[in-house]
Amino acid sequence: MSRTVLITGASAGIGAALARTYAAKGWNLILTARREGPLQALADELTAAYGVTATVIPEDLSDPTAPQRLIAAVAARGLTVDGLVNNAGFSRVTGFLDTDLAAHRAMIQVMLTAPVELSRLVLPGMVGRGFGRVLNVASLAGQMPATGGDTLYGPIKSFLIKASQGLHLETLGTGVHVTVLNPGYTLTEFHDVNGSRDQVSRAYPAWMWMDAGRVAQIGYDACEANRASVTPGVMNNVMAGLARVLPDGLALKMVANHARRLERL
């Protein structure tokens, strides 16, 4: 039986890599993001490569009405969401006080509120059918004590980690798998969009960066195995482990040093 996965933020980066990973496994796709052109190009590529059906539904998840509208559009096309990948996201490195309130609201809406609403909208159907997959893309930043200069990003991702783990427990035994993926530095356009490409490239050597396709495959495999959480990469796991065991004061000093290297403090 063919399954269908809805992927947010699918136009580039980890989202596009996840679309390729799911398509290679025979999943049909519902691709959403703000930019219709890249979505359609990806849909055409994956349909040609894997013979899957790829439906494009452009949507801006910073609009509070977008999650309901997106799921209504899916239903209007007669599609069933068997898998959900909450991947849409971005960061702002302009500092909390120098970023206007509307921008903060948009970040919270896209990365926190929308994943909660989309999950709540599709999970009842998944549980009722006895099959479902939810993969939430958080970040290594969510496992850190703070993200200096990008103040809301880490806490939002930390929320997503904890919410995912709670949903993982709630859905055990239902046939629904809920997993949170916590990437570290990944080769995507993410840092180009937030304007920090030069800083992160100077601060961190090439060996610390992971390929988006590899990150996507790790996330897919973890969700299929019904793991609650997965952090790709040995160094990323070391950093997450240190953040858990170091005293808060020392951990915050390390975060501050990290932020200064990135010219955010």
C-alpha positions as CSV (number, residue, x, y, z in Angstrom):
1,M,0.0,0.0,0.0
2,S,1.4,3.4,-0.9
3,R,1.7,6.0,1.9
4,T,1.7,9.7,1.7
5,V,3.9,12.1,3.7
6,L,3.3,15.8,4.2
7,I,6.6,17.7,4.5
8,T,6.8,21.4,5.6
9,G,9.7,23.6,4.6
10,A,10.3,21.2,1.7
11,S,11.7,23.7,-0.8
12,A,15.3,23.4,0.2
13,G,17.8,22.0,2.7
14,I,16.9,19.2,5.1
15,G,13.3,19.4,4.0
16,A,14.1,18.7,0.4
17,A,16.6,16.0,1.4
18,L,13.8,14.4,3.5
19,A,11.5,14.5,0.5
20,R,14.1,12.7,-1.6
21,T,14.6,10.1,1.2
22,Y,10.8,9.4,1.5
23,A,10.4,9.3,-2.3
24,A,13.2,6.8,-2.6
25,K,11.3,4.6,-0.1
26,G,8.2,4.8,-2.3
27,W,6.2,7.4,-0.3
28,N,3.9,9.8,-2.2
29,L,4.6,13.4,-1.2
30,I,2.7,16.5,-0.3
31,L,5.3,19.3,-0.4
32,T,4.7,22.7,1.2
33,A,6.7,25.9,1.7
34,R,6.3,29.5,0.7
35,R,8.2,29.2,-2.6
36,E,6.1,27.4,-5.2
37,G,8.9,27.3,-7.9
38,P,11.4,25.2,-6.0
39,L,8.6,23.0,-4.7
40,Q,7.4,22.2,-8.2
41,A,10.9,21.6,-9.4
42,L,11.5,19.1,-6.6
43,A,8.1,17.5,-7.2
44,D,8.9,17.0,-10.9
45,E,12.4,15.7,-10.1
46,L,11.1,13.1,-7.6
47,T,8.1,12.0,-9.8
48,A,10.5,11.4,-12.6
49,A,13.1,9.6,-10.5
50,Y,10.9,7.4,-8.3
51,G,7.5,7.3,-10.0
52,V,5.8,8.7,-6.9
53,T,3.0,11.2,-6.8
54,A,4.1,14.6,-5.6
55,T,1.5,17.3,-4.8
56,V,2.6,20.9,-4.3
57,I,0.6,23.1,-1.9
58,P,2.4,26.4,-1.3
59,E,1.7,27.8,2.2
60,D,3.2,30.4,4.6
61,L,3.1,28.9,8.0
62,S,3.7,32.3,9.7
63,D,0.0,32.9,9.0
64,P,-1.9,31.6,12.0
65,T,-4.7,30.3,9.7
66,A,-2.2,28.3,7.6
67,P,-2.2,24.9,9.4
68,Q,-6.0,24.6,9.1
69,R,-6.0,25.8,5.5
70,L,-3.2,23.4,4.6
71,I,-5.0,20.3,6.0
72,A,-8.2,21.4,4.4
73,A,-6.4,21.7,1.0
74,V,-5.0,18.2,1.5
75,A,-8.5,16.8,2.2
76,A,-10.0,18.6,-0.8
77,R,-7.6,16.7,-3.0
78,G,-8.7,13.4,-1.5
79,L,-5.4,12.8,0.1
80,T,-4.6,11.1,3.4
81,V,-1.7,12.1,5.6
82,D,0.1,8.9,6.7
83,G,3.3,10.8,7.6
84,L,4.0,14.3,8.8
85,V,7.4,16.0,8.7
86,N,7.5,19.3,10.6
87,N,10.6,20.8,9.2
88,A,9.8,24.4,8.3
89,G,12.0,26.8,10.2
90,F,14.5,29.7,10.2
91,S,16.6,31.7,12.6
92,R,17.3,35.3,13.3
93,V,20.7,36.4,14.5
94,T,19.9,40.1,14.9
95,G,19.5,39.8,18.7
96,F,16.3,39.8,20.7
97,L,16.1,43.5,21.3
98,D,16.9,44.4,17.7
99,T,14.3,42.1,16.2
100,D,10.7,43.5,16.1
101,L,7.8,41.8,17.8
102,A,6.2,40.7,14.5
103,A,9.3,38.8,13.5
104,H,9.4,37.1,16.9
105,R,5.7,36.1,16.5
106,A,6.4,34.7,13.0
107,M,9.2,32.6,14.4
108,I,7.1,31.2,17.2
109,Q,4.2,30.6,14.7
110,V,6.3,28.7,12.1
111,M,8.4,26.6,14.4
112,L,6.3,26.0,17.5
113,T,2.6,26.7,17.0
114,A,2.3,25.2,13.4
115,P,4.0,21.9,14.3
116,V,1.6,21.5,17.3
117,E,-1.5,22.3,15.3
118,L,-0.5,20.2,12.3
119,S,0.2,17.2,14.6
120,R,-3.1,17.7,16.4
121,L,-4.9,17.8,13.1
122,V,-3.4,14.6,11.6
123,L,-2.7,12.4,14.6
124,P,-6.3,11.3,15.3
125,G,-6.6,9.9,11.8
126,M,-3.2,8.1,12.1
127,V,-4.2,6.5,15.4
128,G,-7.6,5.6,14.0
129,R,-6.0,3.8,11.0
130,G,-3.3,2.2,13.2
131,F,-0.4,3.7,11.2
132,G,1.4,7.0,11.1
133,R,4.7,8.6,11.2
134,V,5.6,12.1,12.6
135,L,9.1,13.3,12.3
136,N,9.8,16.7,14.0
137,V,13.0,18.4,12.9
138,A,14.4,20.2,15.9
139,S,18.1,21.1,16.4
140,L,21.1,20.4,18.5
141,A,20.5,24.0,19.6
142,G,17.4,22.7,21.5
143,Q,19.7,20.6,23.6
144,M,21.9,23.5,24.6
145,P,21.3,25.8,27.7
146,A,20.9,28.9,25.5
147,T,21.5,30.3,22.0
148,G,23.1,33.7,22.4
149,G,22.2,36.3,19.8
150,D,19.5,34.0,18.5
151,T,17.6,33.9,21.7
152,L,14.3,32.3,20.8
153,Y,15.7,29.6,18.4
154,G,17.0,27.2,21.0
155,P,14.0,27.4,23.4
156,I,11.6,26.8,20.5
157,K,13.6,23.8,19.4
158,S,13.8,22.6,23.0
159,F,10.0,22.8,23.2
160,L,9.7,20.8,20.0
161,I,12.0,18.1,21.5
162,K,10.0,17.8,24.7
163,A,6.7,17.8,22.9
164,S,7.9,15.2,20.5
165,Q,9.0,12.9,23.3
166,G,5.7,13.3,25.0
167,L,3.8,12.4,21.8
168,H,6.1,9.5,21.4
169,L,5.0,8.1,24.7
170,E,1.3,8.9,24.1
171,T,1.3,7.0,20.8
172,L,3.2,3.9,21.8
173,G,1.3,0.8,20.8
174,T,-0.9,2.6,18.3
175,G,1.1,2.0,15.1
176,V,2.1,5.6,15.1
177,H,5.8,6.6,15.4
178,V,6.8,10.0,16.7
179,T,10.5,10.9,16.5
180,V,12.5,14.2,16.9
181,L,15.5,14.8,14.7
182,N,18.2,17.1,16.2
183,P,20.7,18.1,13.5
184,G,23.8,20.1,14.2
185,Y,25.6,22.1,11.5
186,T,24.3,20.9,8.2
187,L,25.2,21.9,4.6
188,T,22.1,23.8,3.5
189,E,21.1,27.4,2.7
190,F,20.0,27.9,6.3
191,H,22.9,30.2,7.2
192,D,22.7,32.0,3.9
193,V,19.2,33.0,4.7
194,N,19.9,34.3,8.2
195,G,23.0,36.1,7.0
196,S,25.6,34.2,9.1
197,R,27.3,32.1,6.4
198,D,30.7,33.9,6.6
199,Q,30.7,33.8,10.4
200,V,29.9,30.1,10.7
201,S,32.3,29.2,7.9
202,R,35.1,30.9,9.7
203,A,34.2,29.5,13.2
204,Y,33.7,25.8,12.3
205,P,35.9,23.5,10.1
206,A,34.4,21.5,7.3
207,W,34.6,18.2,9.2
208,M,32.0,19.5,11.6
209,W,29.4,19.9,8.9
210,M,27.1,17.1,7.8
211,D,25.5,16.4,4.5
212,A,21.7,17.1,4.4
213,G,21.0,13.8,2.7
214,R,22.8,11.9,5.5
215,V,20.9,13.8,8.2
216,A,17.6,13.1,6.4
217,Q,18.4,9.4,6.1
218,I,19.2,9.2,9.8
219,G,16.0,10.9,10.7
220,Y,13.9,8.6,8.4
221,D,15.6,5.5,9.8
222,A,15.0,6.6,13.4
223,C,11.4,7.3,12.8
224,E,10.8,3.9,11.1
225,A,12.6,2.3,14.2
226,N,10.2,4.3,16.5
227,R,13.1,6.0,18.3
228,A,12.0,8.9,20.4
229,S,14.9,11.1,19.5
230,V,18.0,11.0,17.3
231,T,21.0,13.4,17.1
232,P,23.1,12.8,13.9
233,G,26.9,12.8,14.2
234,V,29.4,11.8,16.9
235,M,30.5,15.3,17.7
236,N,27.0,16.6,18.0
237,N,26.2,13.8,20.5
238,V,29.3,14.7,22.5
239,M,28.2,18.3,22.6
240,A,24.6,17.4,23.6
241,G,26.0,15.1,26.3
242,L,28.3,17.8,27.7
243,A,25.3,20.2,27.8
244,R,23.4,17.7,30.0
245,V,26.2,17.2,32.5
246,L,28.0,20.5,32.8
247,P,27.0,22.9,35.6
248,D,24.8,25.7,34.2
249,G,27.3,28.4,34.8
250,L,30.1,26.6,32.9
251,A,27.7,25.6,30.1
252,L,26.5,29.2,29.7
253,K,30.1,30.4,29.4
254,M,30.6,27.9,26.6
255,V,27.5,29.2,24.9
256,A,28.7,32.8,25.2
257,N,32.0,31.9,23.7
258,H,30.2,30.1,20.8
259,A,28.1,33.2,20.3
260,R,31.1,35.5,20.3
261,R,32.9,33.3,17.7
262,L,29.8,33.8,15.5
263,E,29.8,37.6,16.2
264,R,26.4,37.4,17.8
265,L,27.4,38.9,21.2
